[in-house]
Amino acid sequence: MTNQQVRVITGARLHFGLLDTQPPYGGVGVMIDSPATEVVVRRSQRYRPCAKETERIDAIVRRFAAFANLKGLPPCEMQVLQRPDPHTGRGSGTQLSMAVAEALCLLFQVRCNREDLAFHVAARGKRSAVGIHGYFAGGLIFEESMETADLNPIRERVSVPHAWCVAMFRSRRTVPTVSGDLEQNQFNQLPPATSELRDELRCLASEQLTTAIQREDFASFTDAVHRYNRASGMLFESVQNGPYNGPAVTRLVDSLIDRGAKGVGQSSWGPTVFAWFETRQEAEYFVRTRSNAEHEEVQFAAPKNEPRTVHEGQR
């Protein structure tokens, strides 16, 4: 029986930092279970634009129609039931784009490999492939920079202990975000990483970060996360005025460290700042006793070691 609808649920992505400011970049990040992205695509008499993220989703639909050699837009309607706030450093654009692209392919039974889905339908992965690999595999992803590939391959993928918890902090004050043309302009101004810094980042990723996770050594993991994130942030010093994006994020990072938080860093361009805890209870206790609710917004998440969830069927 032909599917009448497809529902895709995926997590969010924290990015610990790139290996370089120039293609093919490379980097490290981790999938978390919240805030989730959930998309439903249903068959209809004609294409009905989505009420949310209309411009982004319409572009994906047009690319899908071209990829599938359709004469017009696919007869469907879609809903974005939940997703993170955009441009907060949690990979919401990639997760939404991948979910919509895959749902369309499944609903209309169009065969598409993962690289084509990401690169040609979703149009993601040109700078970082962490969120794409995380969408399909979950866990912590170390993507290697490879000049001959459209999509950087996974160098290492490891499952993060599920009991560990990440708390995500954002200042309640308005903090400038970086995306689109502004992001590209920032990259255009950046010098490439030195070979010494690239080697340091690779060493931190492969010999300390992933090894600590495999050993379930929380102290070594949080130390490696903070060091990797700060070192990668220095690639952007000339446009951020330091390892973190602006004074508000820098103050938040420093404040969390002063309060005793571990594994503190900035995800992507921010403004989300993360800190890691061995358990959810420890994270909640920290926020209850050492956080300032008046100035900080906090969310908790667990590592997501599973791929996205797909439900196909009738309405």
N, C-alpha and C positions, 0 to 999 in steps of 0.2 A: 504494500500500500504506500502511496506517495506521501511523504511527510508534508504536513500542513504548517508546522512551525518548528523552529529550532531555538533552544535557549542555551546561552553560553554564560558561564559564571567563572570569573578569574579573580586573581588577587591583585595586589599592588607590588611595586618594585622599589626598593631602596637602592640607590647607586652609590657605591663607596668611592668611585673616582675612576678616571681614565688613566691609561698608560702614557698617552701622548696627546698633544693638541692638534696633531696633523693626521690625516688618513694614513693607515687604517685604524688608528686610535687604540682599540683594545681596552679592557677594563674589568671591574669586578662589581657585582651587586647581588642582592638576595631578594627572593620573593617572600612576601608576607600575606597573611590571610585577610587582612583588613587594612584600609577600606576596600571593599570588593567592587568589581565592575560586573554588572549583569545586563545582558542584552537579549531581547526576544525578537525574532524575525518571523513574520507570518505571511503566507500567501494571501493575495488579495486580487481584486479585478484589475488594478493598475498600481503603479508605484505611488506611494504616499510618503512624502517627506516626513522625517522624524521631527518631533517638536523640540527635541534637545540636540545640541551639536549638529544642527542642520547642515551647515557648510561642510564640515569634516565628513559627515556620513554621506552626503550627496556625492562628494568627490570619490569616496570608496565605491559607491554604487556605480558610478560612471566607469571607473577603472575595472570593476568586476564585469560590467556589460561588455567592455572592449575585450577583456581577457577571454570571456566565454563566447565571443562572436555573436552576441545578441543584436537584434535589429533595433531594439529600443531598450529602455530601462526595465529591469525585472519587475514583474507584477507582485509587489510585496509591500508590507508596512512593518515598521519596527518601533520598538520602545527601548529606551535606555532606562532601566528600572533603578539602577544605582551605579554610582561611580565616584571616585575621589574628586575633590576640587581640582580643577586644572592648574597647571603651572605651579605646583607646590613641591616638585621634586620626587614624586611618587610614581612616575611612569604612566600616568592616566591616559595620555594620548596613544601610546603603544598598545596598552591592554584593550582600550576601547576599539581601536582600529583593527587589531587582530581578531577580536571577538566578532565584530561586524563582518569582516571579510570571511572568516571561517563559517559563520552561520549562513551567509549567502551561498557559499560553495556547497554546503551540505543540503540546504533547502532545495537548491536547483540541480543537485547531483552533478556538479562540475568538478572533475578531478583536477587537483592542484597540489603540487608538492609544497613542502613547508617554505622553501626558499622563495618560490614564486608567490606564494600566499603573502609572505612578509614584504617582499621587495616590490612586486608588481601590482598586487591588489590593495594591501594595506598601506603600501608606500612607507614602510618603517625600516629601521636598521641601517640607515646610511651612516650614522655616527656611532651608535651603540647597539649591539645585538643582545645585551644582557636581558632586556625585557622580552625579546622574542624567544630566546632559548628558555627563559624562565616560564613563559606562557605554556610552552610544550612540556617542560620537565620539572618545574619547581626547583626549590633548593637554592644554594649559593652557586653562582655562575662566574667562572673566570674565563672570559673570552680572550683568545689570543688575537693579536693583530696579524692579518694575513693579506698582503697586497693583491694576491691573485684571486681572491674570493669576493663575490658581491656581499656575502654575509659572513662576518667573522665566525670561525668555528669555536666550539667549546674546547678549551684546554683542560679544564677540570670542572666537574659538577659534583657537589657534595650535599648530603642531607644535613640540615642543622637540627640539633636536638630540639624536639618539639616543646619541651618544658621551658626553654629559654624564651624570653619575652623582650620585645622592643617597645619602648615608649617614644612617641613622636611628639615633639614640642614645636609650637609656633607662637611667635609673639602676637599678641592681640592688636598691636599697632600695625598700621599699614606698612608692609615691606615691599619694595619694588621687586617684581619678578622678571625673569629672563626667558624669552621664548621667541620663536619666529625670526623675523629680520634682525631684531636686536641681538639674539643669540648668535646668528651668523656673523653679524658685525663684530661681536666680541671675539669669536674664533679667528676672524680675519686679522685681528690685531696681535694675536698671540704668537710668540716664537715657538719652535718645536722643542720638545723635551731634550735635554742632554742625554747622551748614552748612559752616563752614570746614574741619572735619576730613573730612566727606564729600567735599568738593571736593578736598582733598589726596589722599585715598585713590583717588578716581577718576582723578586726574591721574597718580599713581604707577602705577596699573594700566594705563591706556590709552596714556599718553605715554612711559612709561619701561620698565615690565616687559615688555609685549607687544612693544614696539618693539625692545628689546634681544634678545629671542628671535629675532625675524624677521631681525635683522642678525647673529645668532650671536655677539653681543658678550657673552661670558661675564662679564667684570668688571662691566659695567653691569647685567646681569641679577642677579648676586648682590647688588650694592649695592641695587637696587630691591626685591628680595625681602626683604632684611633690614629696610629702611626701611618698606616696606608692612606687614610682619608686626608690627613693633614699634608702628607708629602705630595699626594696628587693635587690637592688644592693649591699648592705652591706653583703648579703649572699655570695657574690663572691669576697669579699675584698682580700682574700688570693691569688687569681689568677689575679685580676684586679689591685691590689694596690689601692683600694678605691672602691667607689660605682659605678664608671664608668670605661669603659674598656680602660685604658691607658691614657697617658698625653694629647694626641691630642683631644680625646673625652671630657675629663675633662675640658680642656681649652675652648672648644666650649660651653659646658653646662654653665660654669661660665660666659663666655662672654655674652651669650644670657640673662642670669639673670641680669647681670650688665647693659645691654641695656634696661631692662624693660620688657622682655618677661615673660609670665606666663605659668604655666603648663609644665615646661621644664623637659625633661627626655631623657634617652637612650632607644631605642627600642631593646629588646632582647640583643644580644652582641654588638649592634652597627654595623657599625659606624654611622648609622642614629640617629640624635638627633631631637626630636620634640618639638614644642612650640604651644600652643593653643591660638586662637583668637576668639572673639565673632562673627566676620564677616570676609568674604573674603577681603572686602575693608580694614579692619584694618590690616589684615595680609600683604596685598600688600603694605600698607603705611609703616609698620614696615620695611619690606625688602627694600623698596625704600629709606628710610631715615636712617636706622640704621644697614643695612647689608653691608658686604664687598664682593662684587661680585668677586673680585680678589682671595679671599681665601675660599669662601663658595659657594657651589652649593645648590640651594633651589628649592623645589617642593611644591605645594599646593594640598590639598585634602579636600573633605567634608566627613563627616561620611556616611557610607554605612549601612543603616538600613534594606536593602532588601537582600534576598538570591541571590545566583548566578542566572544568566539568562541562560536558555537552549532553543535553537532553533533546532527543529527536522524537517526534510523534505527532499525534493529532492535537487539536486545540484543547 
